């Protein structure tokens, strides 16, 4: 089968390798669409020590959609369209993938897979939003308007927030956020975020602040912009990030800080299944995140584009058969 992997620092190779074989209790999935995620860039598309190369077949990639071609379980059947969640140390950049029912999310028969695969990142955001207090009539501020930040914008605006204030240094992302439900937009390179947020909220400040940018410096910005007794949702920061925290703000303001990571749950698929159902009934549409489509042959271009924010990219989806 055809596959791709990181062979050296920021360098992909495409190769032919043996297809995996399903065992009892597993499904063999023909992978059809994959997408690039910001965590792929941080965890795999970087300059690492020499001994990590080449990486395992298919890495780094965990947003995967395809069709079951062999089922050795009673839970799913051949011909069923699914999302799948690769486990640690595996990746989706390959034509076939073996997985268990616990890592599968069933999809409807209608609609293009390149749009349904967006339910994976938006599903992780749905979990974080469920950890928030009631948003009806409240003010929300979101740092970062990549695919994760836009998913927060989409969901919080539909949960009844009075204002959804978004912050990003890239103007094209701010413009895109309008389609997802933002009410106010702040470019931190041109405006003081705290002053702008205070102006929008009548001096009260945002009830909920979301860190969706993935940059350590933004964490303390969340502390500064949040009002007393406000809630901060930490999503974008990775485990390898180390932050010097302005802890006095946490104590003085008595802030509620919630770190979220749905991948650590006993059932990592539950919230993705929920967002699939919500999209199917028309409540939201994560498929609008897709801005670029290309083939697996362009995997190098896709990751370079995502890393450098080229061509106003939000999400790149690759057809594994091309």
Secondary structure as GFF3:
##gff-version 3
##sequence-region A 1 322
A	DSSP	beta_strand	2	8	.	.	.	ID=ss1
A	DSSP	beta_strand	11	16	.	.	.	ID=ss2
A	DSSP	beta_strand	26	35	.	.	.	ID=ss3
A	DSSP	alpha_helix	38	43	.	.	.	ID=ss4
A	DSSP	three_ten_helix	50	52	.	.	.	ID=ss5
A	DSSP	beta_strand	63	71	.	.	.	ID=ss6
A	DSSP	beta_strand	81	84	.	.	.	ID=ss7
A	DSSP	beta_strand	96	100	.	.	.	ID=ss8
A	DSSP	three_ten_helix	101	103	.	.	.	ID=ss9
A	DSSP	beta_strand	104	106	.	.	.	ID=ss10
A	DSSP	alpha_helix	113	116	.	.	.	ID=ss11
A	DSSP	alpha_helix	119	130	.	.	.	ID=ss12
A	DSSP	beta_strand	139	143	.	.	.	ID=ss13
A	DSSP	alpha_helix	147	158	.	.	.	ID=ss14
A	DSSP	beta_strand	163	167	.	.	.	ID=ss15
A	DSSP	alpha_helix	171	180	.	.	.	ID=ss16
A	DSSP	beta_strand	184	186	.	.	.	ID=ss17
A	DSSP	alpha_helix	193	200	.	.	.	ID=ss18
A	DSSP	beta_strand	208	211	.	.	.	ID=ss19
A	DSSP	alpha_helix	216	225	.	.	.	ID=ss20
A	DSSP	beta_strand	231	234	.	.	.	ID=ss21
A	DSSP	alpha_helix	247	253	.	.	.	ID=ss22
A	DSSP	beta_strand	256	259	.	.	.	ID=ss23
A	DSSP	three_ten_helix	262	264	.	.	.	ID=ss24
A	DSSP	alpha_helix	270	280	.	.	.	ID=ss25
A	DSSP	three_ten_helix	286	289	.	.	.	ID=ss26
A	DSSP	beta_strand	290	295	.	.	.	ID=ss27
A	DSSP	three_ten_helix	296	298	.	.	.	ID=ss28
A	DSSP	alpha_helix	299	308	.	.	.	ID=ss29
A	DSSP	three_ten_helix	310	312	.	.	.	ID=ss30
A	DSSP	beta_strand	315	319	.	.	.	ID=ss31
###
